[in-house]
């Protein structure tokens, strides 16, 4: 393809993005990682009121890398936008202007980050990265013009631009003219565990072709083979360069390499020595074509795309230089571990073994259980990821809200290293965002109002995570105005959410804000007033078996506590018998179990069965009545009561008998059952050792049912 030839998006059929293509995977991963680090760097700089030189250099390197990798992958809109932002920070780095609107600078960079995020989502989904960044690029150019007009001493500073258009590969017909006088040898060592060393090395060579007249390397890269990666791990990646650039410029360029552990750069004395290296061990990148992947050849070709051939070639030739494990495979592994737990139970609890004394079998069964538990714990630990990434995203949300609401609020993070299951994190990101927005919009007062109340001008929202047994508590606490019980209750009665005669505790009144359609804001704003935010929080948490507790002190602040399980796959449960059916109650919800004496249970004036335990009255739910199961055990002193707790509310469940404790694998109920039956109080099912099915009781659904009666 010639220099002047351009690619028209309209003429080219969209090419499917192959997620098993290593370079694309690496691009998405590293760009996402750099975007997150970039956001943190901007937020930290913005808090300080200015951009330090180290921050400017760091952001410049991020933009430079994103520009290069995006251009290499032919995502030209992202590359052009990143180049424009790189120009700004190049100017800041070189000209060191004194008059800079850092707030506007942050806004522009965040806009660019948001654009790149949207494009990355499209790429992940296999869609075309077709966003138009021209308007944003124009805004960046206007900002640059303003910067130069306010700082005339820096007008002569221009960002370095390649003399030729950046290409995905080096054309073999390129004419070689050696006018450069400087010769260098560089050895690049990557950080341990970064993986894909050969592809990273190829990226360096690709970007270095803009600056070099001639270069070659050891080993030859571009194929992504395992042998190249191993060689680079052992001996480093050696590069020989002929260029007009100074030692400092080449060093600065190579220092921008991502995952760089060590760089050794030395100047070669003369051309003869340089050529001797080339003849004995090097691979000339000017004389050897770097083959373009078939997917990209088709993309720039005018001939129709042979999709079947693409799939065949990608499937057969995809490099296997790293072990890359997707979440789907971890899910499959977790399912297999679950099946192994079930199989273990089927062996050790086989009815044929009842009343048999098998000493050797018992020893073997204990060993099997030990190994199964260790495998389960190991797989669970692989799936566990820290909450830090999710917590850090809240900094950006806080920043945007403070600017739009013109409030000063500080976000404090505590316990962000706490780990939960990967699938859990995906379900709590939205609830956490709504809680943060709710705290700033509803909780924190205006600056002047806080001063009048004797509070600090700057409000504080604390985001904390900590372990609590087999659960994780995520707490959002603010020092704002708190919740007005009277106002909430009045609004709820007016909306018909509660009856006027109903007597509610403080916590029950606070929980009214979780109901759909409820909002204390009179006017609908960008952030609140529609009554959907807290409802989303409650429903999302229910999907993962979590709950939320609301506590508040009027005038002092509000505390929202999300209680979420560490994992959803395998739980400890207590199996109970009700008639001919079996039900499983999560162990974490059980407070105690006991058999009441005759006459200890009574009926209140509303006809509800109750029992008094240590001076407190608790409602009783007969499971055989609730689930409409036939049983001969109907007297309380003949069965057993299991006291359970959810959201600080306790009830007693009446069952025939306790079968025993067991680790159970949670299986979702089939869709046809969900569509035809009322399963509000069932969270799933599990397979027992004898092959029978036990339904897992949702304690939250039962307590909600009992409270609504």
C-alpha positions as CSV (number, residue, x, y, z in Angstrom):
1,X,0.0,0.0,0.0
2,X,1.5,3.4,-1.0
3,X,1.9,6.3,1.3
4,X,-0.9,8.3,-0.3
5,X,-3.4,5.5,-0.3
6,X,-6.1,5.8,2.3
7,X,-8.7,3.4,3.7
8,X,-12.3,4.4,3.3
9,X,-14.5,2.9,6.0
10,X,-17.5,2.9,3.7
11,X,-15.7,0.7,1.1
12,X,-14.3,-1.8,3.5
13,X,-16.6,-4.4,5.1
14,X,-16.3,-4.4,8.9
15,X,-13.8,-7.0,10.1
16,X,-14.8,-9.2,13.0
17,X,-12.6,-8.6,16.1
18,X,-11.1,-11.9,17.1
19,X,-10.8,-12.0,20.8
20,X,-8.4,-14.9,20.7
21,X,-5.9,-12.8,18.7
22,X,-3.1,-12.1,21.2
23,X,-2.1,-8.6,20.0
24,X,-5.7,-7.5,20.2
25,X,-6.1,-8.9,23.7
26,X,-2.9,-7.2,24.8
27,X,-4.0,-3.9,23.3
28,X,-7.3,-4.0,25.1
29,X,-5.8,-5.0,28.4
30,X,-2.9,-2.5,28.4
31,X,-5.0,0.4,27.1
32,X,-7.7,-0.2,29.8
33,X,-4.9,-0.4,32.4
34,X,-3.3,2.8,31.2
35,X,-6.7,4.6,31.1
36,X,-7.3,3.7,34.7
37,X,-3.8,4.8,35.8
38,X,-4.3,8.0,33.7
39,X,-7.5,8.8,35.5
40,X,-5.8,8.4,38.9
41,X,-2.9,10.6,37.8
42,X,-5.3,13.4,36.7
43,X,-7.4,13.1,39.9
44,X,-4.3,13.3,42.1
45,X,-3.0,16.3,40.2
46,X,-6.3,18.0,40.3
47,X,-6.6,17.7,44.0
48,X,-3.2,19.4,44.3
49,X,-4.3,22.2,42.1
50,X,-1.5,21.8,39.6
51,X,0.3,19.2,37.5
52,X,3.7,18.2,38.8
53,X,6.5,17.5,36.3
54,X,6.4,13.8,37.1
55,X,2.6,13.7,36.5
56,X,3.0,15.5,33.1
57,X,5.7,13.0,32.1
58,X,3.6,10.1,33.2
59,X,0.5,11.2,31.4
60,X,2.6,12.0,28.3
61,X,4.0,8.5,28.3
62,X,0.5,7.0,28.6
63,X,-0.8,9.1,25.7
64,X,2.3,8.3,23.6
65,X,1.9,4.5,24.2
66,X,-1.9,4.6,23.5
67,X,-1.3,6.5,20.3
68,X,1.3,4.1,19.0
69,X,-0.5,0.9,19.9
70,X,-3.8,2.2,18.5
71,X,-2.2,3.3,15.3
72,X,-0.6,-0.2,15.0
73,X,-4.0,-1.8,15.5
74,X,-5.5,0.6,12.9
75,X,-7.8,2.3,15.4
76,X,-7.1,5.7,13.8
77,X,-9.6,7.8,15.7
78,X,-8.2,6.7,19.1
79,X,-4.7,7.2,17.8
80,X,-5.4,10.7,16.5
81,X,-7.1,11.8,19.7
82,X,-4.3,10.4,21.8
83,X,-1.8,12.2,19.6
84,X,-3.7,15.5,20.2
85,X,-3.6,15.0,24.0
86,X,0.0,14.0,23.8
87,X,0.8,17.3,22.0
88,X,-0.7,19.2,25.0
89,X,1.4,17.4,27.6
90,X,4.5,17.7,25.3
91,X,4.0,21.5,25.3
92,X,3.5,21.5,29.1
93,X,6.7,19.4,29.5
94,X,8.9,21.4,27.1
95,X,7.6,25.0,27.4
96,X,6.8,24.8,31.2
97,X,4.0,27.5,30.8
98,X,3.1,29.3,34.0
99,X,-0.5,30.3,33.1
100,X,-2.5,27.1,32.8
101,X,-6.2,26.5,33.5
102,X,-5.7,23.1,35.1
103,X,-9.4,22.6,35.7
104,X,-10.2,22.9,32.0
105,X,-7.2,20.7,31.2
106,X,-8.6,18.0,33.4
107,X,-12.0,18.3,31.8
108,X,-10.6,17.9,28.3
109,X,-8.5,14.9,29.2
110,X,-11.4,13.2,31.0
111,X,-13.5,13.8,27.9
112,X,-10.8,12.1,25.8
113,X,-10.6,9.2,28.3
114,X,-14.4,8.7,28.2
115,X,-14.2,8.6,24.4
116,X,-11.5,5.9,24.4
117,X,-13.4,3.9,27.0
118,X,-16.5,3.8,24.8
119,X,-14.4,2.8,21.8
120,X,-12.8,0.0,23.8
121,X,-16.2,-1.3,24.8
122,X,-17.1,-1.5,21.1
123,X,-13.9,-3.3,20.3
124,X,-14.5,-5.9,23.1
125,X,-18.0,-6.5,21.8
126,X,-16.7,-7.1,18.3
127,X,-18.2,-3.9,16.9
128,X,-16.4,-1.3,14.8
129,X,-14.6,1.5,16.6
130,X,-16.5,4.1,14.6
131,X,-16.6,7.0,17.1
132,X,-16.0,10.6,15.8
133,X,-13.4,12.4,17.9
134,X,-13.1,15.4,15.6
135,X,-15.1,17.7,17.8
136,X,-13.0,16.8,20.8
137,X,-9.7,17.2,18.8
138,X,-10.9,20.7,17.8
139,X,-11.5,21.6,21.4
140,X,-8.0,20.4,22.3
141,X,-6.5,22.5,19.5
142,X,-8.4,25.5,20.8
143,X,-7.0,24.9,24.3
144,X,-3.5,24.6,22.8
145,X,-3.9,27.9,21.0
146,X,-5.1,29.5,24.2
147,X,-2.1,28.1,26.1
148,X,0.3,29.5,23.5
149,X,-1.3,32.9,23.5
150,X,-1.1,33.1,27.3
151,X,2.4,31.8,27.3
152,X,4.1,33.4,24.3
153,X,7.6,32.1,25.2
154,X,6.5,28.6,24.3
155,X,5.1,29.3,20.9
156,X,8.1,27.8,19.1
157,X,7.7,24.4,20.9
158,X,6.1,21.9,18.6
159,X,5.5,18.3,19.2
160,X,7.6,15.8,17.4
161,X,5.9,14.3,14.4
162,X,7.0,11.4,12.2
163,X,8.1,12.4,8.8
164,X,6.1,9.6,7.2
165,X,2.7,8.2,7.9
166,X,2.7,5.4,10.5
167,X,2.1,2.0,9.1
168,X,1.1,-1.3,10.5
169,X,4.1,-3.0,8.8
170,X,7.3,-2.0,7.0
171,X,6.9,-2.3,3.2
172,X,9.6,-4.4,1.6
173,X,9.9,-2.0,-1.3
174,X,11.1,0.9,1.0
175,X,14.2,2.6,-0.4
176,X,17.2,2.4,1.9
177,X,19.3,5.6,2.2
178,X,21.8,5.6,5.0
179,X,22.6,9.2,5.9
180,X,22.5,8.9,9.7
181,X,25.8,9.1,11.6
182,X,24.9,7.7,15.0
183,X,24.9,4.0,15.9
184,X,23.5,2.5,19.1
185,X,23.1,-0.9,20.7
186,X,20.2,-1.3,23.2
187,X,19.3,-4.2,25.4
188,X,15.7,-4.1,26.8
189,X,14.7,-6.3,29.8
190,X,11.0,-6.6,30.5
191,X,9.4,-7.1,34.0
192,X,9.0,-10.7,35.1
193,X,5.4,-12.0,34.5
194,X,4.5,-9.3,31.9
195,X,4.1,-12.1,29.3
196,X,3.9,-11.6,25.5
197,X,7.6,-10.5,25.4
198,X,7.9,-11.1,21.6
199,X,4.9,-9.0,20.8
200,X,6.1,-6.2,23.2
201,X,9.4,-6.3,21.4
202,X,7.7,-6.0,18.0
203,X,5.9,-2.9,19.3
204,X,9.2,-1.3,20.1
205,X,10.6,-2.1,16.7
206,X,7.4,-0.8,15.0
207,X,7.5,2.5,16.8
208,X,11.3,2.8,16.4
209,X,11.1,2.7,12.6
210,X,9.9,6.3,12.7
211,X,13.2,7.4,14.2
212,X,15.7,5.1,12.6
213,X,17.3,4.8,9.2
214,X,18.3,1.2,9.8
215,X,17.7,-1.2,12.6
216,X,17.9,-4.9,13.3
217,X,17.3,-7.0,16.4
218,X,18.0,-10.3,18.2
219,X,15.8,-12.3,18.1
220,X,13.7,-11.5,15.0
221,X,10.2,-10.6,16.2
222,X,6.8,-10.4,14.7
223,X,5.8,-14.1,14.8
224,X,4.9,-14.1,18.5
225,X,6.6,-17.6,18.9
226,X,7.3,-19.1,22.3
227,X,11.0,-19.5,21.4
228,X,11.4,-15.7,20.9
229,X,9.7,-14.9,24.2
230,X,11.9,-17.3,26.1
231,X,15.0,-15.9,24.4
232,X,14.0,-12.4,25.4
233,X,13.3,-13.5,29.0
234,X,16.8,-15.0,29.3
235,X,19.0,-12.6,27.4
236,X,16.9,-9.4,26.9
237,X,15.8,-7.9,23.6
238,X,18.8,-6.6,21.6
239,X,18.3,-3.7,19.2
240,X,20.9,-2.1,16.8
241,X,19.9,1.3,15.5
242,X,21.3,3.7,12.9
243,X,19.8,7.2,13.4
244,X,20.4,11.0,13.4
245,X,19.0,11.3,17.0
246,X,21.1,11.9,20.0
247,X,21.8,9.4,22.8
248,X,19.4,11.2,25.1
249,X,16.6,11.1,22.6
250,X,16.9,7.4,21.9
251,X,17.2,6.7,25.7
252,X,14.1,8.8,26.4
253,X,12.2,6.9,23.7
254,X,13.1,3.5,25.0
255,X,12.4,4.5,28.6
256,X,8.7,4.9,27.6
257,X,8.4,1.2,27.1
258,X,5.6,-0.4,29.1
259,X,6.8,-3.0,31.7
260,X,10.4,-2.0,31.2
261,X,12.6,-3.5,34.0
262,X,16.0,-2.4,32.8
263,X,17.6,-0.7,29.8
264,X,21.2,-0.9,28.7
265,X,22.1,1.6,25.9
266,X,25.6,2.1,24.5
267,X,26.9,4.0,21.5
268,X,28.7,2.1,18.8
269,X,31.9,3.8,17.7
270,X,31.7,3.5,13.9
271,X,29.7,2.1,11.0
272,X,32.1,-0.8,10.4
273,X,31.5,-2.2,13.9
274,X,27.7,-1.7,13.4
275,X,27.7,-3.6,10.1
276,X,29.7,-6.4,11.7
277,X,26.9,-7.0,14.2
278,X,24.4,-6.9,11.3
279,X,26.3,-9.6,9.3
280,X,27.0,-11.9,12.3
281,X,23.8,-12.0,14.3
282,X,21.2,-9.4,13.3
283,X,18.0,-9.4,11.4
284,X,17.5,-6.4,9.2
285,X,14.0,-4.9,9.5
286,X,14.4,-2.9,6.3
287,X,15.2,-5.9,4.2
288,X,12.8,-8.4,5.7
289,X,9.0,-8.0,5.4
290,X,7.1,-8.2,8.6
291,X,4.1,-10.3,7.5
292,X,0.8,-8.7,8.0
293,X,-1.8,-10.9,9.8
294,X,-4.4,-12.1,7.2
295,X,-7.2,-10.3,9.1
296,X,-5.5,-6.9,8.4
297,X,-4.6,-7.8,4.8
298,X,-8.2,-8.3,4.1
299,X,-9.1,-5.1,5.8
300,X,-7.0,-3.0,3.5
301,X,-7.8,-5.0,0.5
302,X,-10.5,-4.1,-2.0
303,X,-11.3,-7.8,-2.6
304,X,-14.2,-9.5,-0.8
305,X,-13.3,-10.9,2.7
306,X,-13.2,-14.7,2.9
307,X,-14.5,-15.1,6.4
308,X,-14.1,-18.8,6.5
309,X,-10.5,-18.6,5.5
310,X,-9.9,-15.9,8.2
311,X,-11.4,-18.1,10.9
312,X,-9.3,-21.1,9.7
313,X,-6.1,-19.1,9.7
314,X,-6.6,-17.4,13.0
315,X,-7.6,-20.6,14.6
316,X,-4.6,-22.5,13.4
317,X,-1.9,-19.9,13.6
318,X,-2.8,-18.0,16.8
319,X,0.4,-17.7,18.8
320,X,0.4,-19.6,22.1
321,X,3.2,-17.6,23.9
322,X,1.2,-17.2,27.1
323,X,-1.3,-19.0,29.3
324,X,-4.3,-16.7,29.2
325,X,-7.2,-17.7,31.3
326,X,-10.6,-16.1,30.6
327,X,-13.3,-15.7,33.3
328,X,-15.5,-18.2,31.3
329,X,-12.9,-20.9,31.8
330,X,-12.7,-20.1,35.5
331,X,-16.5,-20.3,35.7
332,X,-16.3,-23.7,34.0
333,X,-13.6,-24.8,36.4
334,X,-15.8,-23.7,39.3
335,X,-18.7,-25.7,37.9
336,X,-16.6,-28.8,37.7
337,X,-15.4,-28.3,41.3
338,X,-19.1,-28.0,42.3
339,X,-19.8,-31.3,40.5
340,X,-16.9,-32.9,42.4
341,X,-18.4,-31.7,45.7
342,X,-21.7,-33.2,44.8
343,X,-20.0,-36.5,43.7
344,X,-18.1,-36.7,47.0
345,X,-21.4,-36.3,48.9
346,X,-23.0,-39.0,46.7
347,X,-20.2,-41.4,47.6
348,X,-19.8,-40.7,51.3
349,X,-23.6,-40.4,51.9
350,X,-24.6,-43.4,49.8
351,X,-27.7,-45.1,51.3
352,X,-26.1,-48.5,50.7
353,X,-23.4,-47.6,53.3
354,X,-25.8,-46.9,56.1
355,X,-25.1,-48.9,59.3
356,X,-21.9,-50.5,57.8
357,X,-18.7,-50.2,59.7
358,X,-16.1,-49.5,57.0
359,X,-12.9,-48.1,58.7
360,X,-10.8,-48.0,55.6
361,X,-13.6,-46.4,53.6
362,X,-14.1,-43.7,56.3
363,X,-10.3,-42.9,56.3
364,X,-10.4,-42.6,52.4
365,X,-13.5,-40.5,52.6
366,X,-11.9,-38.1,55.0
367,X,-8.8,-37.8,52.7
368,X,-11.1,-37.2,49.7
369,X,-13.0,-34.5,51.6
370,X,-9.7,-32.8,52.5
371,X,-8.4,-32.8,48.9
372,X,-11.8,-31.6,47.6
373,X,-11.9,-28.8,50.1
374,X,-8.3,-27.7,49.2
375,X,-9.1,-27.7,45.4
376,X,-12.3,-25.7,46.1
377,X,-10.4,-23.1,48.2
378,X,-7.7,-22.8,45.5
379,X,-10.1,-22.3,42.7
380,X,-12.1,-19.8,44.8
381,X,-8.9,-17.9,45.6
382,X,-8.0,-17.7,41.8
383,X,-11.4,-16.0,41.2
384,X,-11.0,-13.5,44.1
385,X,-10.1,-10.0,43.0
386,X,-9.6,-6.9,45.2
387,X,-12.2,-4.2,45.4
388,X,-9.5,-1.5,44.8
389,X,-10.3,-1.1,41.0
390,X,-14.0,-0.6,41.7
391,X,-13.3,1.8,44.6
392,X,-10.9,3.9,42.5
393,X,-13.6,4.3,39.8
394,X,-15.7,6.1,42.5
395,X,-13.1,8.8,42.6
396,X,-14.0,9.9,39.1
397,X,-17.7,9.8,39.9
398,X,-17.1,11.9,43.0
399,X,-15.0,14.4,41.0
400,X,-17.6,14.9,38.2
401,X,-20.5,15.3,40.7
402,X,-18.6,17.9,42.8
403,X,-17.9,20.0,39.8
404,X,-21.5,20.0,38.6
405,X,-23.1,20.5,42.0
406,X,-20.3,23.0,43.1
407,X,-19.6,21.2,46.3
408,X,-16.4,20.3,48.0
409,X,-16.4,16.6,49.1
410,X,-13.5,14.3,49.9
411,X,-13.7,10.6,49.3
412,X,-11.8,8.4,51.8
413,X,-11.1,4.8,50.9
414,X,-10.6,2.1,53.6
415,X,-10.0,-1.6,53.1
416,X,-9.9,-1.5,49.3
417,X,-7.5,-4.5,49.3
418,X,-10.5,-6.7,50.5
419,X,-11.2,-9.5,48.0
420,X,-14.4,-10.9,46.6
421,X,-15.4,-13.2,43.8
422,X,-15.1,-11.7,40.3
423,X,-18.8,-12.2,39.5
424,X,-19.7,-10.4,42.7
425,X,-17.7,-7.3,41.8
426,X,-19.6,-7.0,38.4
427,X,-22.9,-6.8,40.3
428,X,-21.9,-4.3,43.0
429,X,-20.3,-1.6,40.7
430,X,-23.7,-0.1,39.9
431,X,-25.1,-0.2,43.5
432,X,-21.9,1.4,44.7
433,X,-22.1,4.2,42.1
434,X,-25.7,5.0,43.2
435,X,-24.8,5.0,46.9
436,X,-21.9,7.5,46.2
437,X,-24.1,9.7,44.1
438,X,-26.9,9.5,46.7
439,X,-24.5,10.5,49.5
440,X,-23.2,13.6,47.6
441,X,-26.6,14.7,46.2
442,X,-28.8,14.0,49.1
443,X,-26.5,13.8,52.1
444,X,-23.7,16.4,51.8
445,X,-25.0,20.0,52.4
446,X,-24.0,23.1,50.4
447,X,-20.6,24.6,51.6
448,X,-22.3,27.7,53.3
449,X,-24.9,25.5,55.0
450,X,-22.1,23.3,56.5
451,X,-20.3,26.3,57.8
452,X,-23.5,27.6,59.5
453,X,-23.9,24.2,61.2
454,X,-20.4,24.3,62.5
455,X,-19.1,21.5,60.2
456,X,-16.0,21.5,58.1
457,X,-16.5,23.3,54.8
458,X,-15.4,20.1,52.9
459,X,-17.7,17.2,53.3
460,X,-16.5,13.6,53.7
461,X,-17.8,10.4,52.1
462,X,-16.1,7.3,53.4
463,X,-16.0,4.1,51.4
464,X,-15.0,1.1,53.5
465,X,-14.8,-2.6,52.9
466,X,-14.1,-5.3,55.5
467,X,-14.6,-9.1,55.9
468,X,-17.3,-10.4,58.2
469,X,-17.2,-14.2,58.3
470,X,-18.3,-15.5,54.9
471,X,-19.5,-12.1,53.9
472,X,-18.0,-8.8,52.9
473,X,-19.3,-5.5,54.2
474,X,-19.1,-2.5,51.9
475,X,-19.9,0.7,53.9
476,X,-20.7,4.1,52.4
477,X,-20.8,6.7,55.2
478,X,-21.2,10.5,54.9
479,X,-21.1,13.4,57.4
480,X,-24.0,15.2,55.8
481,X,-27.5,16.2,56.9
482,X,-28.8,12.6,57.6
483,X,-32.2,11.2,56.9
484,X,-35.4,13.0,58.2
485,X,-37.6,10.2,59.5
486,X,-40.8,12.3,59.6
487,X,-40.3,13.5,56.0
488,X,-39.6,10.0,54.7
489,X,-42.7,8.6,56.5
490,X,-45.0,11.4,55.3
491,X,-43.8,11.0,51.7
492,X,-44.3,7.2,51.9
493,X,-47.8,7.5,53.2
494,X,-48.6,10.2,50.6
495,X,-47.3,7.8,47.9
496,X,-49.4,4.9,49.2
497,X,-46.3,2.9,50.1
498,X,-47.3,2.3,53.7
499,X,-50.5,2.5,55.7
500,X,-51.1,5.5,58.0
501,X,-51.8,3.2,60.9
502,X,-48.7,1.1,60.5
503,X,-46.1,1.4,63.3
504,X,-42.6,1.2,62.0
505,X,-39.2,1.2,63.7
506,X,-36.5,3.7,62.8
507,X,-34.7,1.2,60.6
508,X,-37.9,0.2,58.8
509,X,-38.6,3.9,58.1
510,X,-35.1,4.3,56.7
511,X,-35.5,1.2,54.5
512,X,-38.5,2.9,52.8
513,X,-36.0,4.8,50.6
514,X,-35.2,1.5,49.0
515,X,-38.7,1.1,47.5
516,X,-39.2,1.7,43.8
517,X,-40.5,5.1,42.9
518,X,-39.5,6.7,46.3
519,X,-37.4,9.8,46.3
520,X,-37.0,12.7,48.8
521,X,-36.0,15.1,46.1
522,X,-38.8,17.4,45.0
523,X,-37.2,18.2,41.6
524,X,-35.8,15.8,39.0
525,X,-32.1,16.5,38.4
526,X,-29.3,14.8,36.5
527,X,-28.5,12.7,39.5
528,X,-31.7,12.1,41.4
529,X,-35.4,12.6,41.8
530,X,-36.8,9.7,39.7
531,X,-36.9,7.2,42.6
532,X,-34.9,4.5,40.8
533,X,-31.4,4.8,42.2
534,X,-31.9,3.0,45.6
535,X,-34.3,0.5,44.0
536,X,-31.5,-0.5,41.6
537,X,-29.2,-0.9,44.6
538,X,-31.6,-3.2,46.4
539,X,-32.4,-5.3,43.3
540,X,-28.8,-5.8,42.2
541,X,-27.8,-6.9,45.7
542,X,-30.6,-9.4,45.8
543,X,-29.3,-11.0,42.6
544,X,-26.1,-11.9,44.4
545,X,-27.7,-12.8,47.7
546,X,-26.7,-9.5,49.3
547,X,-28.6,-7.1,51.5
548,X,-28.4,-3.4,52.4
549,X,-28.9,-1.8,55.8
550,X,-29.6,1.9,56.2
551,X,-28.8,3.8,59.4
552,X,-28.8,7.5,60.0
553,X,-28.6,10.3,62.6
554,X,-30.4,13.4,61.6
555,X,-28.1,16.3,61.2
556,X,-24.9,14.1,61.5
557,X,-24.9,11.8,58.6
558,X,-26.0,8.5,57.0
559,X,-24.4,5.0,56.8
560,X,-25.3,2.5,54.1
561,X,-24.0,-1.0,54.6
562,X,-24.0,-3.5,51.8
563,X,-23.6,-7.1,53.0
564,X,-22.5,-9.4,50.1
565,X,-21.3,-13.0,50.1
566,X,-17.7,-13.8,49.2
567,X,-19.0,-16.2,46.5
568,X,-22.2,-17.5,45.0
569,X,-21.0,-20.9,43.8
570,X,-20.7,-23.1,47.0
571,X,-22.2,-22.4,50.4
572,X,-22.5,-24.1,53.8
573,X,-26.1,-25.1,54.3
574,X,-28.3,-26.8,56.9
575,X,-30.7,-29.4,55.3
576,X,-34.1,-29.6,56.9
577,X,-37.0,-32.0,56.3
578,X,-40.5,-30.8,55.7
579,X,-42.9,-33.7,54.9
580,X,-41.4,-35.6,52.0
581,X,-39.4,-32.6,50.8
582,X,-35.9,-31.2,51.7
583,X,-34.9,-27.6,52.0
584,X,-31.5,-26.0,52.6
585,X,-31.0,-22.9,54.8
586,X,-27.7,-21.0,54.5
587,X,-25.7,-21.5,57.7
588,X,-24.7,-17.8,57.8
589,X,-28.4,-16.9,58.4
590,X,-29.0,-19.3,61.3
591,X,-28.8,-18.0,64.8
592,X,-29.9,-21.1,66.7
593,X,-32.3,-24.1,66.4
594,X,-34.3,-25.6,69.2
595,X,-37.4,-27.7,70.0
596,X,-40.0,-25.7,72.0
597,X,-42.0,-27.2,74.8
598,X,-45.7,-27.6,74.6
599,X,-47.5,-24.3,75.3
600,X,-44.5,-22.0,74.7
601,X,-45.9,-20.7,71.4
602,X,-48.8,-18.4,71.3
603,X,-51.0,-16.4,68.9
604,X,-51.1,-12.6,68.9
605,X,-54.4,-10.5,68.4
606,X,-53.8,-10.5,64.6
607,X,-53.7,-14.3,64.4
608,X,-49.9,-14.5,63.9
609,X,-48.0,-17.4,65.7
610,X,-45.2,-16.1,67.9
611,X,-42.7,-17.5,70.4
612,X,-40.9,-15.7,73.2
613,X,-37.1,-16.4,73.5
614,X,-35.1,-14.6,76.2
615,X,-37.7,-11.9,76.6
616,X,-38.1,-11.1,72.9
617,X,-41.0,-12.2,70.7
618,X,-40.3,-13.7,67.2
619,X,-42.8,-14.6,64.5
620,X,-43.1,-18.2,63.3
621,X,-43.5,-19.3,59.7
622,X,-44.6,-22.9,59.2
623,X,-42.7,-24.1,56.1
624,X,-45.2,-26.8,55.3
625,X,-48.0,-24.2,55.1
626,X,-45.8,-21.6,53.2
627,X,-44.7,-24.1,50.6
628,X,-47.9,-26.2,50.7
629,X,-46.3,-29.5,51.6
630,X,-48.2,-32.3,53.3
631,X,-46.7,-33.4,56.7
632,X,-47.8,-35.3,59.8
633,X,-45.6,-33.0,62.0
634,X,-47.9,-30.1,62.9
635,X,-47.3,-29.5,66.6
636,X,-44.4,-27.2,67.5
637,X,-43.1,-29.6,70.2
638,X,-42.9,-32.4,67.7
639,X,-40.7,-30.5,65.2
640,X,-37.9,-28.0,65.4
641,X,-37.7,-24.2,65.2
642,X,-34.7,-22.6,63.3
643,X,-34.2,-18.9,64.2
644,X,-32.8,-17.0,61.2
645,X,-31.8,-13.3,60.7
646,X,-31.8,-11.0,57.7
647,X,-31.4,-7.2,57.7
648,X,-31.5,-7.2,61.5
649,X,-34.9,-8.9,61.4
650,X,-35.3,-12.3,63.0
651,X,-38.0,-15.0,62.4
652,X,-38.4,-18.7,63.4
653,X,-38.9,-21.3,60.7
654,X,-40.8,-24.5,61.7
655,X,-39.6,-27.7,60.1
656,X,-40.1,-31.5,60.8
657,X,-36.4,-32.2,61.6
658,X,-32.8,-31.2,60.9
659,X,-31.0,-33.6,58.5
660,X,-27.5,-32.1,58.9
661,X,-25.0,-29.6,57.7
662,X,-23.5,-29.9,54.2
663,X,-21.6,-27.9,51.6
664,X,-24.0,-27.4,48.8
665,X,-23.5,-26.3,45.2
666,X,-25.9,-23.5,44.3
667,X,-27.7,-24.2,41.0
668,X,-30.1,-21.7,39.4
669,X,-33.7,-22.7,39.1
670,X,-34.8,-23.4,35.5
671,X,-36.4,-20.5,33.6
672,X,-39.7,-22.3,33.1
673,X,-40.1,-22.6,36.9
674,X,-39.3,-18.9,37.4
675,X,-41.9,-18.0,34.7
676,X,-44.7,-20.2,36.0
677,X,-44.2,-20.3,39.8
678,X,-43.9,-17.8,42.6
679,X,-40.3,-18.4,43.8
680,X,-39.8,-15.2,45.8
681,X,-38.5,-17.2,48.8
682,X,-36.2,-19.6,46.9
683,X,-32.7,-18.6,45.7
684,X,-31.9,-21.9,43.9
685,X,-31.5,-25.6,44.3
686,X,-28.9,-28.2,45.0
687,X,-28.3,-31.9,44.5
688,X,-27.9,-34.0,47.7
689,X,-25.7,-37.1,48.3
690,X,-28.6,-39.5,47.7
691,X,-29.4,-37.9,44.3
692,X,-32.5,-36.0,45.6
693,X,-33.0,-32.2,45.1
694,X,-33.1,-29.7,47.9
695,X,-34.5,-26.2,47.4
696,X,-32.4,-23.4,48.9
697,X,-34.5,-21.0,51.0
698,X,-34.0,-17.2,50.5
699,X,-34.2,-15.9,54.0
700,X,-34.6,-12.3,52.7
701,X,-37.7,-13.2,50.8
702,X,-39.2,-15.0,53.9
703,X,-38.5,-12.1,56.3
704,X,-40.0,-9.7,53.7
705,X,-43.1,-11.8,53.4
706,X,-43.5,-12.0,57.2
707,X,-43.1,-8.2,57.6
708,X,-45.6,-7.4,54.9
709,X,-48.3,-9.5,56.6
